[in-house]
Amino acid sequence: MKYLRVKEAVLQELGKAAPGFPLSENSLARRFGVSRMTARRALQELEREGYLLRRQGKGSFPTERRFSQGFLRVRPFYEFARAQGATPKTQVLTAELRPTPAEVRQKLGVSEALYVERLRFLDDEPVQHEVRYLHPAHCQGLLQHDLTRESIHDLLVHTLGLPLTRVWQRLEAVALPNPLAALLEQPPNAPALRLERLTYTFETPITWVEYLMRADRYYLEDTFIPQGERP
């Protein structure tokens, strides 16, 4: 695909302090002989993956270098609760159709989306805050379900019949801002894990979600077979 060629070329330049920044859709389109739409898609993916930062009216600039070390599988909430020997509970704070913020609008491609905000508990202690936006054209009827008990993943796959074919996600350490710290019964700036996830059905993004997980209650683990790894 043309946008991948543009994306790879920009990635190669990021580590060389090459001239040409800030980047714009027009400059990339002229340089690579592609449409503005193609250039826009390449920039959007680089921004979503953390390589570029867009500044309104000025273009896209390289971000500070960040290092990726692969990814651990994050277990569904109720599976995680079982592993802890804890009793899970979900509280729905909001479930409605609402305008999408700029970051979500860019990723889902819609100006309005189904919005779900939930607080998850282990043994009556709040441990996870979830904010989710879902594509309204593909997820109609989801808000009529009991989201305190039903898995949104299962609703998408088994009730709405959406094949979930690709997931992009990023995990990072953050400090909890107010009022989220208070909601999770933590002091301001307490450490947390932030998981951002974008899920597709074929080439259509279906749902964007942000999980904030208390660092004192969450851990991640995985099992794998090393294949010729070097230190």
Secondary structure, 3 states (H helix, E strand, C coil): CHHHHHHHHHHHHHCCCCCCCCECHHHHHHHHCCCHHHHHHHHHHHHHCCCEEEECCCEEEECCCCCCCCCCCCCCHHHHHHHHCCCEEEEEEEEEEEECCHHHHHHHCCCEEEEEEEEEEECCEEEEEEEEEECCCCCCCHHHCCCCCCCHHHHHHHHCCCCCCEEEEEEEEEECCCCHHHHCCCCCCCEEEEEEEEEEECCEEEEEEEEEEECCCCCCCCCCCCCCCCC
